[in-house]
């Protein structure tokens, strides 16, 4: 039985802690904040509750496996999960709207044909079919196994090239296109293009530079469905925390780690802000690579041949502007849980978030706004009120000064106006609102993607310091609740089985 120190109480860190505790280890978690859950935050006020991080769960099998492996109670005994249907309603710039059913390829095809015209569904379905090939080719090495030492093989884009027509169209090989190029070539319809690119934007990726393999993002959602826990995503974080406590994981909140202690070149514990040292045979760090390097006090956890630990590149770390709206009036029974109101000018939106190619960012007046309005009594004081959350992907460092209250309020007002396409008469129903601008400690790490010579991979869970492991959204296999859970499983597997472990069969 080993003593293990875990830095941070995010979802990946808690997933590793629970698995390690069940394996017989003594696990202590040190969290500098006041609570657990990492990005799965929630704002509660006057009987209303709003998820201020991810609003839906994809790949629920990750947490089903976690709960089965760490106790007798399955996930559904701890959290009430429901499939969101429709998975999403999309309102495009020309006013066209389509509701896409949950986890139904045939249903999506039919809905797109009806809303966008004959052939639209088939074009989308063909693209998703090729996305499945990319998923099958990379699922294990990209999501379920430790990052290979020869990680460069994941630098090849797994998305298959479309067979060309004519004499020279016989060949079929991997493409090096970006997601935006694939969208233009294979979808043609600007509304279908917006649909595809919105998945990348929601994860913080610029479709103009993201690899074609990013098509796995809509594939995962369409194939495995969108799920909502009663009480919001925070309920999932609470359930995982309670599972950790039941397995005798020790939590210390308001306790900052200031350094990783080493002896004979191996991590042997953590130093706390009060000067105390908590000794450990292994240290699991659920922090971003820059902070981890600082905790290592000059010793680099990754070398020049490893995936470059670059936590805040322009097209891989974005922020969210979140507007929480407490509404008077009941939620209509036929309201969609999630509506995406697409930007009027996507080029302007991408330039505002990621830059125009020269690094210049200009504000976008009408960004893509995601509207979440769950049918959940736990989020509202009574059935005569409704809790609605608006989010938009934004650049965390310009062009807007997020410390400027007037500028933030103006953006929130524009988002509320845009959201009326999803909630008619929205502004007249607002009792109060709270606006949460992006902050550096709430940047959005996207999931790892294959292609582009490994540019969109995350640093490995194994570091070059024996006994020190990285977990969570800033490490392999990247961000998002499901990916963080997989990160925890990988780290636990490495510690329990040794660094040569290649993943579960």
PAPARO-511763 format. One line per 8 residues: their letters; for each residue y, z, x of C-alpha. Coordinates in Angstrom, 3 decimals, decimal comma. Each point is the difference from the previous one (the first is absolute). Last residue first. Layout:
BEGIN
a	Y:Z:X  ...
//
This chain:
BEGIN
xxxxxxxx	-4,713:-23,175:-7,719  2,487:2,680:0,894  2,373:-0,690:2,854  -0,177:-1,031:3,652  -0,614:3,358:1,637  0,458:-0,236:3,772  2,680:2,708:-0,083  -2,390:2,659:-1,197
xxxxxxxx	-1,852:0,638:-3,252  1,928:2,912:-1,541  3,345:-0,743:1,636  -0,186:-3,761:-0,464  -1,235:0,250:-3,588  2,768:2,435:-0,930  2,551:-2,416:1,427  -1,471:-2,927:-1,942
xxxxxxxx	-0,154:1,892:-3,304  3,609:1,142:0,361  1,139:-3,562:0,659  -1,875:-1,122:-3,101  1,986:2,499:-2,064  3,230:-1,294:1,521  -1,051:-3,522:-0,942  -0,559:1,034:-3,612
xxxxxxxx	3,295:1,879:-0,314  2,128:-2,689:1,681  0,583:-0,546:3,689  -1,954:-1,335:2,930  -3,578:-0,504:1,207  0,558:1,316:2,696  3,018:2,218:0,671  3,420:0,414:-1,615
xxxxxxxx	-1,533:0,590:-3,429  -2,164:2,938:0,934  -2,003:1,152:3,019  0,367:0,088:3,786  -2,581:1,703:2,227  0,265:2,243:3,068  -3,154:1,458:1,606  0,151:-2,261:3,024
xxxxxxxx	3,525:-1,375:0,568  -0,175:-3,773:-0,054  0,213:0,066:-3,779  -2,674:-0,686:-2,562  1,416:-0,740:-3,453  1,240:-3,355:1,285  3,612:-1,071:-0,396  0,657:-2,189:-3,044
xxxxxxxx	-0,570:-3,737:-0,409  2,707:-2,330:-1,251  0,767:-1,729:3,317  -3,672:-0,456:0,741  0,365:-3,577:1,206  1,663:-1,067:-3,297  -3,194:0,707:-1,923  -1,660:3,015:-1,603
xxxxxxxx	2,038:2,393:-2,102  0,354:3,784:0,247  1,433:1,703:-3,064  3,766:0,475:-0,334  1,944:2,995:1,230  2,855:0,861:-2,399  2,702:2,130:1,531  0,325:3,456:-1,547
xxxxxxxx	0,929:2,113:3,023  2,753:-2,452:0,932  1,584:0,274:-3,438  0,258:-2,482:-2,866  2,333:0,899:-2,875  -1,228:2,245:-2,823  2,080:-0,333:-3,165  -0,251:2,510:-2,821
xxxxxxxx	0,719:-0,993:-3,572  1,102:1,675:-3,171  -0,352:-0,368:-3,749  -0,393:-3,783:0,191  -0,757:-1,696:-3,332  3,051:-2,261:-0,196  -0,734:-1,339:3,483  -3,518:-1,069:-0,943
xxxxxxxx	0,881:-2,090:-3,055  -2,979:-2,271:0,628  -2,442:1,464:2,554  -1,537:-2,749:2,143  2,930:-2,427:0,149  2,161:3,131:-0,198  -1,235:0,700:3,525  2,666:-2,299:1,453
xxxxxxxx	2,765:2,204:-1,452  -1,657:3,129:1,375  -0,318:-1,651:3,408  3,694:-0,905:-0,083  0,897:3,607:-0,852  -2,163:1,291:2,845  1,724:-2,382:2,420  3,406:1,271:-1,116
xxxxxxxx	-1,132:3,621:0,345  -1,199:-0,678:3,548  3,311:-1,607:0,933  1,961:2,904:-1,492  -2,130:2,603:1,757  0,394:-1,555:3,439  -2,801:1,587:2,044  -2,184:-3,023:-0,715
xxxxxxxx	2,429:-2,276:1,819  -1,130:-3,367:-1,315  -0,648:-2,904:2,414  -1,555:2,020:1,447  -2,550:2,340:1,553  -2,690:0,721:-2,604  -0,232:-3,653:-1,091  -0,914:-0,064:-3,675
xxxxxxxx	-3,003:-0,306:-2,286  0,999:0,805:-3,575  -1,289:2,743:-2,245  0,618:1,079:-3,589  -1,709:3,010:-1,579  -0,092:0,686:-3,731  -0,663:3,321:-1,732  0,006:-0,092:-3,811
xxxxxxxx	1,173:2,266:-2,782  -0,838:0,674:-3,661  -3,658:0,478:0,925  0,774:3,279:1,738  1,208:1,421:3,339  -1,061:-3,101:1,928  -2,307:-0,828:2,933  -3,078:1,945:-1,153
xxxxxxxx	0,043:-1,903:-3,303  -1,051:-3,124:1,927  0,551:-3,570:-1,210  1,448:-0,990:3,352  3,348:-1,822:0,239  0,285:-1,564:3,449  2,609:-2,716:0,514  -0,090:-2,029:3,210
xxxxxxxx	3,295:-1,631:0,888  0,331:-3,198:2,040  3,518:-0,129:1,341  3,190:-1,024:-1,846  3,128:0,630:2,080  -1,577:-0,697:3,386  1,939:1,491:2,902  0,196:-2,085:3,192
xxxxxxxx	-2,199:0,532:3,027  0,607:-1,820:3,284  -2,909:0,021:2,449  0,282:-3,700:0,819  -2,856:-0,925:-2,280  1,819:0,890:-3,215  -0,836:3,677:0,065  -2,904:2,102:-1,257
xxxxxxxx	1,241:1,737:-3,142  3,182:-1,909:-0,788  -1,310:-3,339:1,257  -3,128:0,485:-2,093  2,112:0,657:-3,090  2,258:-2,978:0,620  -3,010:-2,278:0,335  -1,485:1,524:-3,145
xxxxxxxx	3,036:-0,879:-2,135  -0,305:1,313:-3,581  -2,308:2,730:1,201  -3,116:0,699:-2,022  -0,307:2,629:-2,685  -3,386:1,609:0,649  -1,276:1,990:-2,973  -2,458:2,861:0,279
xxxxxxxx	-1,426:2,184:-2,779  0,628:-2,745:-2,537  1,432:1,140:-3,332  -2,182:-0,606:-3,078  0,086:3,606:-1,203  3,756:0,185:0,228  1,206:2,971:2,093  1,894:2,417:-2,206
xxxxxxxx	3,753:0,497:0,095  2,289:1,732:2,451  -0,500:-1,070:3,587  -0,174:1,846:3,318  0,443:-2,647:2,684  -1,118:0,348:3,619  1,499:-2,655:2,291  -1,755:-0,706:3,289
xxxxxxxx	1,357:-2,066:2,881  -2,987:-0,660:2,174  -0,104:-0,434:3,748  -1,436:-2,594:2,313  -2,183:0,047:3,070  -1,986:-3,038:1,076  2,486:-2,879:-0,027  2,792:1,548:2,015
xxxxxxxx	-2,168:1,947:2,386  -0,018:3,786:-0,488  -3,273:1,476:1,159  -0,753:-2,056:3,129  -3,215:1,373:1,444  -1,162:-3,171:1,792  -3,685:-0,492:-0,633  -1,689:1,024:3,233
xxxxxxxx	0,144:-1,884:3,297  3,283:1,622:1,042  -1,397:3,511:-0,495  -0,025:2,337:-2,965  0,574:3,758:-0,152  2,787:-0,282:2,587  0,547:3,157:2,020  3,643:1,016:-0,070
xxxxxxxx	-0,186:3,180:-2,002  -3,035:-0,853:-2,162  2,030:1,225:-2,965  2,594:-2,675:0,760  -2,694:-2,683:0,065  -1,225:1,261:-3,372  3,531:-0,171:-1,358  0,318:-3,639:0,992
xxxxxxxx	-3,486:-0,842:-1,269  0,589:1,351:-3,537  -1,640:3,279:-0,988  -3,399:1,073:-1,360  -1,252:1,352:3,321  -3,588:1,264:0,287  -0,546:2,391:2,921  -3,492:0,885:1,236
xxxxxxxx	-1,476:2,951:1,899  2,758:2,229:-1,326  2,350:2,763:1,113  2,999:0,890:-2,108  2,863:0,781:2,355  2,930:2,180:-0,994  3,525:-0,900:1,056  1,611:0,436:-3,397
xxxxxxxx	0,191:-3,784:-0,435  -3,750:-0,350:0,446  -1,989:-1,228:2,984  -3,173:-1,883:-0,801  -3,523:0,131:1,365  -2,366:-1,088:2,757  0,768:-3,695:0,450  -1,784:-1,141:3,160
xxxxxxxx	1,345:-0,953:3,437  -1,246:3,138:1,741  1,809:2,089:-2,596  2,371:-1,370:-2,594  2,190:1,602:-2,643  1,587:-2,275:-2,585  3,626:0,836:-0,660  2,603:1,117:-2,494
xxxxxxxx	-2,152:0,511:-3,093  2,121:1,139:-2,930  -1,172:2,686:-2,384  1,706:0,036:-3,398  -3,478:-0,124:-1,489  -3,101:1,440:1,701  -3,229:-1,154:-1,645  -3,516:1,223:0,797
xxxxxxxx	-2,925:-2,201:-1,094  -2,547:2,223:-1,713  -1,931:-2,739:-1,830  1,574:1,141:-3,283  3,399:-0,279:1,689  -0,726:-3,618:0,959  -1,147:-0,828:-3,542  3,180:1,591:-1,370
xxxxxxxx	2,090:-2,182:2,305  -1,914:-3,081:-1,119  0,565:0,853:-3,661  3,708:0,639:0,584  0,414:-3,354:1,764  -1,737:-1,774:-2,892  2,213:1,833:-2,505  3,045:-1,217:1,951
xxxxxxxx	-1,040:-3,495:-0,978  1,144:0,797:-3,514  -0,955:2,741:-2,426  -2,957:-1,988:-1,280  -1,158:-2,138:2,937  0,777:-3,737:-0,276  -2,257:-2,821:1,083  0,610:-3,648:0,868
xxxxxxxx	-3,037:-2,239:0,316  -2,655:-0,733:2,588  0,129:-3,790:-0,150  3,594:-0,732:-1,036  1,478:2,714:2,203  -2,121:-0,807:3,018  0,649:-3,741:-0,358  3,740:0,570:-0,383
xxxxxxxx	0,019:1,645:3,468  -2,708:-2,231:1,536  2,530:-2,862:-0,060  1,496:1,735:3,039  -2,428:-2,138:2,010  2,672:-2,706:0,048  1,748:2,112:2,592  3,291:1,759:-0,776
xxxxxxxx	3,033:-1,766:1,514  1,736:-1,665:-2,958  -1,817:2,320:-2,413  1,982:2,944:1,451  -2,241:3,007:-0,425  0,980:3,393:-1,436  -3,032:0,572:-2,204  1,901:-0,965:-3,167
xxxxxxxx	1,389:-3,017:1,851  -3,500:-1,316:0,695  -1,035:0,296:-3,639  3,292:-1,567:-1,077  -0,785:-3,050:2,141  -2,954:-0,971:-2,160  1,798:0,330:-3,335  3,158:-1,660:1,329
xxxxxxxx	-2,052:-2,984:1,145  -1,659:-0,140:-3,406  3,459:-0,067:-1,569  1,237:-2,626:2,450  -2,870:-2,321:-1,031  -1,349:-1,693:3,138  -3,026:2,300:0,307  -1,932:-1,357:2,974
xxxxxxxx	2,590:-1,331:2,423  2,945:2,200:-0,930  -2,064:3,190:-0,168  -1,907:-0,797:3,189  3,285:-0,518:1,830  1,356:3,300:-1,335  -3,161:1,835:1,100  0,400:-1,331:3,514
xxxxxxxx	-2,171:-2,779:1,312  -2,401:0,292:2,919  -2,928:-1,372:-1,951  -3,662:0,348:0,790  -2,104:-3,133:-0,137  -1,045:-2,784:-2,338  -0,312:-3,536:1,186  -0,757:-2,935:-2,253
xxxxxxxx	3,562:-0,784:-1,037  0,706:-2,770:2,509  -1,039:-2,855:-2,264  1,640:1,385:-3,120  0,500:3,388:-1,619  0,461:3,196:1,956  -2,408:2,912:-0,178  2,061:3,166:-0,338
xxxxxxxx	-0,015:2,193:3,083  -1,999:3,175:-0,229  1,858:3,332:0,227  -1,563:2,029:2,803  3,044:-0,204:2,289  -1,032:0,539:3,581  1,569:3,140:1,466  -2,995:1,981:-1,197
xxxxxxxx	-1,876:-1,271:3,051  2,733:1,672:2,072  -1,461:3,370:-0,965  -2,386:-0,240:2,947  -0,082:3,787:0,216  -0,922:-0,073:-3,670  2,112:1,930:-2,479  -2,234:2,639:-1,511
xxxxxxxx	-1,970:-1,362:-2,953  0,572:-0,123:-3,758  3,267:-1,845:-0,514  0,611:-2,840:2,448  -3,407:-0,273:1,642  -1,886:0,428:-3,306  2,193:-1,969:-2,400  0,882:-2,846:2,370
xxxxxxxx	-2,165:-2,994:-0,868  -0,713:1,050:-3,591  3,711:0,471:-0,701  0,945:-3,368:1,529  -2,686:-1,726:-2,072  1,252:1,877:-3,069  3,490:-1,310:0,698  -1,419:-3,500:-0,295
xxxxxxxx	-1,069:0,827:-3,552  3,400:1,578:-0,650  1,633:-3,301:0,960  -2,311:-1,965:-2,290  0,756:2,424:-2,849  3,748:-0,432:0,461  -0,289:-3,789:-0,091  -2,371:0,227:-2,993
xxxxxxxx	2,354:2,274:-1,904  2,957:-2,307:0,496  -1,973:-3,052:-1,108  1,279:-0,057:-3,571  3,405:1,609:-0,380  1,772:3,148:1,158  -0,679:2,453:-2,851  -3,241:-1,297:-1,477
xxxxxxxx	-1,455:-1,193:3,292  0,958:3,266:1,689  -1,649:2,092:-2,719  -3,193:-2,084:0,076  -0,382:0,280:3,770  0,755:3,732:-0,093  -2,653:0,542:-2,665  -2,586:-1,963:1,977
xxxxxxxx	0,715:2,063:3,122  -0,152:3,258:-1,923  0,742:3,233:1,865  2,899:1,041:-2,240  1,589:-2,576:-2,259  3,151:-1,831:1,139  2,967:0,001:-2,368  2,269:-3,023:0,405
xxxxxxxx	3,736:-0,470:-0,430  2,258:-3,037:0,380  3,688:0,917:0,175  0,890:-2,553:2,686  0,082:2,712:2,682  -3,486:1,195:-0,824  -1,173:2,949:-2,080  -3,422:1,223:1,087
xxxxxxxx	-2,110:2,429:-2,015  -2,525:1,971:1,988  -3,579:1,248:-0,057  -0,021:-0,510:-3,748  -1,796:2,302:-0,316  0,210:2,932:2,393  -3,454:1,422:0,617  -0,158:3,729:-0,581
xxxxxxxx	-0,773:2,830:2,387  -0,177:3,653:-1,065  -0,120:1,945:3,258  -2,375:2,797:1,039  -3,153:-0,914:-1,923  0,849:-3,675:0,495  -0,103:0,470:3,776  -3,549:1,298:0,020
xxxxxxxx	-0,752:3,736:0,184  -2,910:0,843:2,291  2,041:0,105:3,131  1,425:-1,779:3,038  -2,003:-3,244:0,033  0,374:-0,583:-3,751  3,733:0,679:0,161  0,548:-2,391:2,888
xxxxxxxx	-2,188:-2,735:-1,503  1,929:0,101:-3,276  3,177:0,050:2,052  -0,742:-3,280:1,761  -1,600:-1,470:-3,137  3,442:0,184:-1,655  0,889:-3,277:1,765  3,499:-0,167:-1,493
xxxxxxxx	1,921:3,051:-1,182  3,330:-0,290:-1,773  3,530:1,409:0,328  0,378:0,204:3,773  2,875:2,327:0,915  2,617:1,578:-2,254  -2,392:0,764:-2,837  2,145:1,367:-2,816
xxxxxxxx	-0,355:3,126:-2,138  2,094:1,032:-3,005  -0,065:3,524:-1,500  3,595:0,726:0,958  -0,526:-1,154:3,611  -2,974:-1,003:2,142  0,180:-2,510:2,867  -3,370:-0,910:1,485
xxxxxxxx	-1,122:-0,921:3,487  -3,131:-1,849:0,977  1,456:-1,121:3,350  -1,337:3,068:1,817  -2,224:1,943:-2,383  0,515:3,625:0,985  2,915:2,390:-0,360  2,882:1,791:1,681
xxxxxxxx	0,389:-2,269:2,995  -0,958:0,652:3,635  -3,689:-0,259:-0,841  -2,649:1,591:2,242  -3,590:-0,446:-1,192  -2,786:2,205:1,383  -3,628:-1,169:-0,088  -3,062:1,975:0,990
xxxxxxxx	-2,847:-2,510:0,245  -3,204:-0,024:-2,038  -0,260:-3,657:-1,037  1,536:0,992:-3,340  3,099:1,127:1,900  0,179:-3,328:1,814  -0,115:-1,966:-3,250  2,713:2,119:-1,613
xxxxxxxx	2,248:-0,154:3,070  -0,337:-3,778:0,371  1,050:-0,594:-3,610  2,763:2,591:0,422  1,419:-1,879:2,992  -0,221:-3,351:-1,759  1,681:1,349:-3,139  2,834:1,737:1,833
xxxxxxxx	-0,247:3,615:1,129  1,338:-0,333:3,538  -1,412:0,828:3,429  -3,684:0,891:-0,193  -1,494:2,528:2,415  -3,795:0,036:0,308  -2,140:2,968:1,135  -3,523:-1,186:0,615
x	-3,300:1,147:-1,504
//
